[in-house]
Amino acid sequence: MPASLDDFQVISTIGTGSYGTCKKICRKKDGKILVWKEMEYGSMTEAEKQMLVSEVNLLRELHHQHIVKYYDRIIDRTKAMIYIIMEYCEGGDLATLIAANKKNGESITEDFAWKILIQTTLALKECHRRKNGQAVLHRDLKPANVFLDKDSNVKLGDFGLARVLHSESSFAQTYVGTPYYMSPELVNNLSYNEKSDIWALGCMMYELCALSPPFTASNQSELNRKIRLGDFPRLPLKYSIELDMIIRKMIQVEVSQRPSIGSILADPLVQKRREALE
Ligand SMILES: CN(C)CCCNS(=O)(=O)c1cccc(Nc2nc(OCC3CCCCC3)c3[nH]cnc3n2)c1
């Protein structure tokens, strides 16, 4: 029996993303805490609605311990609203963690950095695993899209939903952030590929440790120039040369020089770190 809005109690609003609002909810029948992302589709074109349907269908197919679990969706045709119900991540998102560390002058440990690197790589591996020939590239890997559960395990979220965004909508203009993680191939208008997600992963890991993205600038053209050059400072010295090296390998301008997901996971150091996690 499809879920309905009154099966849930809204607890609070967590925030507003590029596509709509995220609310913390409680499922009345068992008290389970979840979230829903509510999106208004009334002003969407038929093509955008079709994209939304296919994005939600992709979400339904992704089952992995490090990917935010999709539960259900509710469509309220009277208000032209869709509610996408997903697991709640108690630990919040990495962007909040980075901002808090920056504010308090704190930094994550080396162990935690490896844990995030490994678990996010495993989540990307699931995304890239070809699903009926359709690779689900994340396309928007950034700290705000990586959540933590109560045990600070990674939950990769917010697939494609941001992509569904209809460009002329007010949300689009309001929520366009600086694309710090844009890869050189995207800057050069070449095609997005699996190695572009690796570049973004390297940038995210760098920012998580250094509390600043590898490339920063006050305008897009200056940022593009720095990205094309690919030079950035070493991680803070508290982090090992191995961590700096594996992140540096991911942030290489030459696509073919970047490691694949398989080679990251096959790295002896990563294997050792993975065993320590299990
Ligand atoms: C302990 N503290 C450091 C952290 C406190 C943390 N508690 S908190 O303040 O409610 C909090 C903060 C942020 C996230 C979450 N959990 C969460 N957020 C999602 O999306 C957030 C949304 C994404 C788009 C932009 C607007 C926000 C999810 N999507 C699927 N599952 C989700 N779970 C909870």
The ligand as an ORCA input file, in Angstrom:
! r2SCAN-3c Opt
* xyz 0 1
  C      26.526     16.245     15.579
  N      26.589     17.422     14.686
  C      27.975     17.719     14.248
  C      25.774     17.162     13.511
  C      24.330     17.340     13.867
  C      23.501     16.898     12.696
  N      22.100     16.977     13.001
  S      21.149     17.868     12.037
  O      21.465     19.256     12.184
  O      19.808     17.471     12.239
  C      21.553     17.389     10.433
  C      22.332     18.248      9.734
  C      22.647     17.884      8.423
  C      22.174     16.670      7.890
  C      21.407     15.821      8.709
  N      20.940     14.596      8.233
  C      20.544     14.376      6.971
  N      20.512     15.431      6.127
  C      20.153     15.211      4.836
  O      20.106     16.242      3.944
  C      20.403     17.540      4.499
  C      20.003     18.575      3.485
  C      20.782     18.386      2.200
  C      20.461     19.471      1.229
  C      20.703     20.843      1.819
  C      19.918     21.023      3.093
  C      20.233     19.953      4.103
  C      19.825     13.919      4.416
  N      19.437     13.410      3.210
  C      19.251     12.086      3.424
  N      19.509     11.773      4.701
  C      19.874     12.894      5.347
  N      20.227     13.118      6.638
  C      21.099     16.195      9.979
*
